[in-house]
Amino acid sequence: MRVSWSAGRLTFRLDPEDEITGKAADGHPVKLAINACTVAGAPDDAHPDLFAVAAWTVVAPWTRRRITFDRAVSAEVAAALHDGWGIEAGPVGAEPRPAGPVLAISYSGGADSVAAATVYPEAPFVHFKRVPHDRVPNRWPHYRSDVLAKLARRTGRELTVVASDLEYTLAEPRPGYPEHHAVAAGALLLADRLGLGGLAFGYELGSRWLGGDRYLLRYTPDNPMWAPHGAWGRLFASAGVHIVLPVGGVSEAVTMRLALGSALREHVRWCLTGTDGPCRTCAKCLYKELIQAAVERRPLDTPIPADHPRARKWLRPPPYGGQEMVEYGLARVPGIERTLFGGALDHFDATEESTSWLDRCYPPALDEIPDPWRDQAAAFMRADVGLMTEDEARRVETWGAAPGAAPGRENALR
């Protein structure tokens, strides 16, 4: 792979061994649509390691053997690419970039990133805004990035909005991040100007420790995407921008409670398609409504009936993505048996007691937070959430552990 940057435009050319269809870190197949994208406002004088890591968040799925940058990078970045992906990177010759003092929040406006912002109320926001590509048609016109950016501006927090068309480098499955980390491309390129030493994401317990919803679906201490000691964590750190997961030890029930109880409550929006509010009919709205109803101890409020296509997955046996939160909701939502989730009750013995571990923080997640920001997150979790006991932590560590079992079978399945 050969990459170059000019005036915020990334252009890349595949080497003979590279592939048009590759896989992201979570194993999901992604197909390349075009070989150029832009990141608005990227300064030409950013450290070369920042250009390199930002480029890698875009081109990683299709690169097989080597990557050649248009400027020399540090030996530290080259080593991180080699150790993490087996990629030979060069040219090498730049001095490493020292980490800055500032922690920023990669802010989407969803409940998880709002919860992260609540842990660090003084941290500035960097918001990624999708904009159209000048050479690729928009195949997902219902995505309302303009609404999400407006909500971010209304928070009153120090905010940098970075507009980019990098999601259009994908032809399949649809416009989206080539790697999940590409949401940080703008923050990386602006890291020198913002003084960044860390970038906080809203990835929570399910995403960090329980495998997420597209791969593994079991306890995953070496999560390929978000373990700070993993390939991506080491690469970001080599460029002086540490990955920070302030809510990496708590469930989506906790992030929902923190977000709805915060000063940013009116600006929370997990729906990507609604205009004046959540659309209430997309799959994400349905899933988040289950969690919110469980947290608020009220009946489910959704217009989606049990015979709707989006309800079909809940009629099938598990495993499900986000299964721990499905169990949590089944145990707490009044009248759940009369909703589209009623069929899932046939597969679980979920009770408030069996899911109570999801109301507290998994302590090893705090140990992963880099030193400059660890104490503040730990103090917040102790005061506002509470830490898991050893027995509760064991529930995390045995999630999906039974041979051939679906996630949590030893805890919840009949």
N, C-alpha and C positions, 0 to 999 in steps of 0.2 A: 504494500500500500504506500502511495506517495501522496503526502498532504501538503497544502500550502494555505496560508492566510494572507488576505489583502483587504484592508478597509472593512474588517469584520466579516468577510466572506471566506468560507472554508470551501476549498476545491480539493477533491481527491481522485486519484487514479488507481485502479486495481492492478496489482501485479498478476502474472499468469497463474500463480497458485491460489489467488484469492477467489472468492465465490460470490455470485449474485444472491444466492439464498444462504443465509447463515443462521446462527442461533444466538440469542441474547444470553446473559448470565443465568437467567432462570430456565434456560432450555427451550424457550419459545421460538419457533421458526420465524424469521423475518426476511422479507425479500426487498432488495434494493430497487428504488424507483429512479433516482437521479444522483449525480455525483457532486452536487454543490448545494450549499445552504448559507444562510446569513445569521449573524447574531448582532443586532443593532447596538451601537454604542460601544463596541469593543475597541479599546484603545490600542493603537499601533505599538505602544511602548510597554505593553504588559510583559512580564517575565516570560521567557520562552517555555519554561516548564508549564506555565498556565495554558499557553496555546496548545502544548502537546497533550495535556490531560483533557482539555476541552475537546480536542479533536478525537481523542480515543473514545470518549463517551458516545461519539457518533459512528465511528468507523469500526469499532471493535467486532461487531458480529460478522463482518465480511473479511477480516484480515486473518491470514493463516500463518505467515512465516516471518515477515519483517514489516517495519514501518519506517519510512524515510521522511523526516520533517524538513521544512524549508529553512530551518534555523537550528543551531546547536542547542541541545538540551543537557541537563545535568546528568552525571553518572547515576545519581540517585533515582531519577525518573526512568532512565534506561534499565536499571537493575530491577525496579518494580515491575516494569512491563515484561522483562524476561522471566522473573521469578513467578509472576502471577499468570502469565499466558504463554510463556515460551516464545515470546516475540523478540526478535533482534531489532533494537531501535537505535537510531542515530540521525545525524551526526551527534557526537558527544563532545562537550567542551565548555558548557556554561557552568557558572557557579550556581549552587543550589539556592532556591528561594527560601529565605527564613520566614517562619510563620509570623503573622502579625498578631496584634493583641485583641482584635475584634472578633466576636462571634455574631454571625448573622443567622436569621431564620430563613430557610427556603420555604416561602409562605405560599400555600395554594389557596387558603381560605377554608379548607375542610376542617372537620372537628379535630383531626389528629395534629395538623400543623398549628391550629389555634391553641391546642393543649400545650404543644411545645413552646409556643410564644408566651403562654401563661407561666411556664417554668422560668423563662428569662424575659421579664417584662421590659427590660432596658434594651434588648437586642433589636437592631434594625431588621427590616424585612427585605428580601429580594424575591420578586414575583416574576415567574416565567409566563410570558403571554404569547400564545400561538398567533401568528399572522399568516396570511396567504403567501404562497410561493409564486414567484413570477413565471415559473415554467411548468408547474404541476397543478392540475385542476384540484379543487377542494372536493374530496369525496366524503367529507363529514361536515356538511354545512350547518348542522344543528348544534355543533359544539360552540357554546357562547363564551369564548375567551374574553370578549369585551365586557360582559357582565361580571365575570370573576375579577378582572382588573379594576373595575369601578369599585367593587366591594373592598378590594385591598386598599384602595386609595382612601376610603372612608374610615379606615381604622384609626387614623390619626398618628400611627406609628411612622418613624422614619422609614421611607420606602424607596426602593429602586425597582422600577419595572423594566424588564429586559424583554424586548420583542424578538422573536426568532421564528423562522420557517423550517427549522431543522427536522421537525416531525414529518415533513413531506418527503424526506429522503426514503421513507418506507412506502413500498407499493402494497405490501400485504403484511399483516392482516388489514390495516387501515392506517391513516396518519397517526403516528404515535412515536414515543421515544424509542430510538434504536436500542438504547440501554436505559434503564430507569434513571441512571445517573446523569443522563443528558439534560435533565431539568436543571442541573447545576452549571451548565455550560456558561451561561451569562455571568453567574456569580464568580466562577473561576476566572474569567477574563477580566473581571472588574476587581479581583481580589487585592491587587496592589493599591488601587485608588480607594478602596473601602477599608484597607488595613486588615484584611481577613486573616485569621489564623484558624478559624473553625467555621463550619457550616452545619447548622442543625436542621435535621429532617424530622417529619412527623411519623416515621415508621414505628409501629407499636409492637407489642408482644407477639401477635400473630405473624407479622411480617418478619420480625427479627429472629424469633426463637422457635416458632412453630411451623416454619417452612413456607408461609405465604399460601396463595391459592392456586399457583400454577406449577409448583414443583415440590417434591419430597413429601409434604404434608406430614411431617413428624418433627420431633424436637431436633433442632438444627443449630448447635452451637457454632458450627463452621459454615453458617449461611453464606453462600457464594456472593451474595450481593451486599449484605449489610454488616457482616462481622468486621469490626474495626481492624482485627488482625488478619483479615482476608485480603484477597488481591486488590479489590477496589479501595478498601480502607488504607492499605499500604501505599497505593498509587496516589491518592489524594494527599496523604501525609507527606509523601516525597516532594510535593509541590507546595508544602507549607499551608495546606488547607485541610484540617482534620475533619473527618466525618464525626458528627455528634448526634446521638440519638437520645434526647432527654426523656422521651416517653417510651423508649425501647423496652422497658420492663413492665409496662402496664397494658391492660387490654383495651379494646375499643369501647368497652363500657365505661372505663375510667376516663379515657380521652373525651368521650361524649359528655360525661358529667362535668369535667373540667372546662370544656369549651362552653357548654350552656350556662355554666356558673360564672363565666368570666366577663370582663368588660367588653369583650369582642362578640358577645353572644349574637347581636343583631346582624353581624357580618359573616356568620358561619354559613358556608354553602358547599355541600359535598356534591350536589347535582351539577353536571356539566352542561345540561341542556335547557334548564329553566331560565326564564327571563325575569319575571316579577317575583319569583320564588321558586322553590324546588318543583320540578315537573310532576312528581309523585307517581309517575308511571314507568320510570326506567328501573332497571335491575338494581342500581346503586341506591336509589331512593327507597326501594322496598327493603333492602338489607339494612340500611341505616335507620329506617322507621322501626324495624324490629328491635334494634339496639336502643333507640331512644324510648320506645314504649316500655322496654324492660327497665331502663334507668328511672323513668318517671312512674313506673308501676301503674300503667293505664292500659286500656284495651288498644289493640292495633288499629291504626287509622290509615287505611289504604284503599284506593278505588280498584285495585287489582283483584279480580275474583279468583276462586280456586281453579276455574277452568281456563284461565288465561295462559298463553304460552309461557309467560315468565314464571308461572307457578309450577311448571312441569318438573323442574329439578328437585323441588321439595316433595314430589311424589315418588321419586326414586330413592333407593337405599343410599346411605352415605358411603364414602366420604364426601363432604362438601367443602368448598373453600370457605374459610372463616367459620369452620364447624364449631369451634369453642364458643363463638358468639351466638350461633344458632342454639346450642345447648343452654346458654345463659338466658336467651329470650324465652325458650320453651318453659324454663323453670319460673319465670317471673311475670310474663304478660297475662293478665286476666283474660279468660275466655279464649286462649290460644287454640284450643281444640276445635273451635268453630271458625277458624280462619284457614287460609290457604296453607299455613304451616301445620295444620292439624295432622296431616299424614306423617309428618316427621316424628310425631310422638310414638309411632309404632316401633321406632328404631332406638329410642333412648329411654333411660331412666334418670333423666336430668332433674335434679332438685336444687333448691337454693343452697343446701349444704354441699352438694357435690360440685357446685360451680362457684362457691364463695371465694376460692383462690383467685378468681378473675377480678376481684375487687381490690386487690393489693398489688404491690410492686415486687417483681422478681429481683432480689438483691444483686446478682451478678451483672445485671444490666447497668447498674450504677458504676460498678468497677470498670466498665468499658469506656466510660466518658473520660476524655482527656483531662489531665490535672487542672488546667486553668478554670474549667467549668464544672468539675465533678461535685465539689462541696455544695454549690448552690442547688444543683439538681437533687442531691441526696437529702439536703435539709428540707427541700420542698416535698419530696416524696414521703419522708418521715412525718412531716407535719400535716400534709393534706391528703395523703393516700394511705400510708401505712405499709410496712414491709411484710412479705410473706414469711410464714414460719418455715421451718425445715420441711415439715410434712407437705405444706402447700407448694414449696419450691420443687419438691419431688414430683408433684403433679405435672409441673411444666416439663421436667426432665424425663418423665415416662410417657409423655404424650406420643401416641402412635408407636410405642415401643414393642408391642406384642407382635411376634412374627406373623406376617401376613394379615395383620389387623388393620382396620381403618383407624384414622387418628382417634385417640381417646377411647378405643374399644374397651380397654381394661378398666376405664373409669365410668363409662356411660352407656355403652351399647347393651341391649338386652342379650 
